[in-house]
């Protein structure tokens, strides 16, 4: 996976609840801080408020060899200038 202090940037991703898509993401950054904490910052394209209120949620990011998946431990949605954003604290990646 990625080391401490590293960043993953991507174009598409999703926040899922069970097998449902709670939100579609375009443009995301996942960062692993030096203390090992994972965070997500992303732009939300489509969201389902009911599904985003459910737990547990996961962030899923596809890549060339499959996908990365992180459990979401804390989720914060915002709106700035008509653009919806999400910031989340993530647990360690699910292998």
Order of alpha helices (4+ residues) and beta strands (2+ residues): beta-beta-beta-alpha-beta-beta-beta
